[in-house]
Amino acid sequence: MTLVQERPALAAVEQLSRNAAEYREFGERNGTLHPHVWEALTSSVLPRAALPSHCGGLQWDVPQILLAVREVALADPAAGWVTAIHAPAGAFLSRLDAQTARDLAGPAPVVAGSSVPVGRAEPEGDGVRLRGRWPLVTGAPAMTLAALAAPADSSGMTGTRWWLVPRDRTTVEEDWDALGLRGSASYTVACDTLLPPSHSISLTDPPLADGALYRYPLYGLLAGCIAEVARATGERARAAFTRLVSTTTSRYGTGPMAGQPAVQAAFDQADGRLRAAAALLDAATDAAWSSALTGHVSPGQRALLRTACCQMAEAAEAACRTLFDVAGAAAIHRAAGLEGCWRDALTISRHALVAARGRQLAGAHHLTATTARDL
């Protein structure tokens, strides 16, 4: 994939990446990105990358979005994780009619949300009262619009719907204290507010906006952004390991660890996993995007895309663990970088889009030709 963007857009990604790298330690210690990183993100074009053009969005090509996420994640996976949420989330507004989308977007929209359907949406007068507490809202400090999932049956609709709630109608609980991706500020968001029914969407419904970006499977785009953070984390671990074993001598060794057969074999195993998963991810992404450009992404391409995203997350976790383990006691020091990669990769692999549910959806299609709506 090649990042083809106008210079201002590319400069914004580069500036965000520089800030993310410089202030990664702040996020590790404080559970949120540094103010300079938040500012660089919200003032950049990235929150508008997938936003419909009638809302002032850019409607970037999918490969552009994915590569931008990867570039930021290479600097800091936590900042990349936030970018992986904000950059594609503008596509949610493609499910709304144009005027409603414009009204909700405002002049500088930043969308975040939670897919855990723990809220309640109940009819009240001409509207729907949405109430509840949603965990794991990544990037909550920067959001202007929260997308919060709730079972729709009680509101007279069906299935799970996402309700779009302005930031000033929510309460953010700063409770993020996790193993990895520590700077991502994946806080709990609460609300108890009355909304019009038109402010909800189903991610499995066809988009109302046109364009190749919206013909690309939305769940595949969201999972793809997560997979790119996993890929970048694996690449960070590979680089950190190479530096470490080139300069570290084991207690019983006579030279750098890089010269030991066991270290060499472990490195090749981890490197091979990462390269194989990245090749599958790129191939599946390119095939789906080529089809979206011409019209229709087939169920088989959707299934392969989800397989590739899950494979990338698993490969990154396995590679980071392998490299951490074979580096021995040298890996436990935070300055080496390996333990941070392992923590981040482990946390990434727990996201539902690249965990068991994604595998099950792809497997169901491969074995029974069952195509779930959220494939």
Beta strands, then each sheet from edge to edge (+ up, - down):
strand 1: 111-114
strand 2: 120-124
strand 3: 127-137
strand 4: 145-151
strand 5: 160-166
strand 6: 170-173
strand 7: 187-195
strand 8: 200-201
sheet 1: 1+ 4+ 5- 8+
sheet 2: 2+ 3- 7+ 6-
end
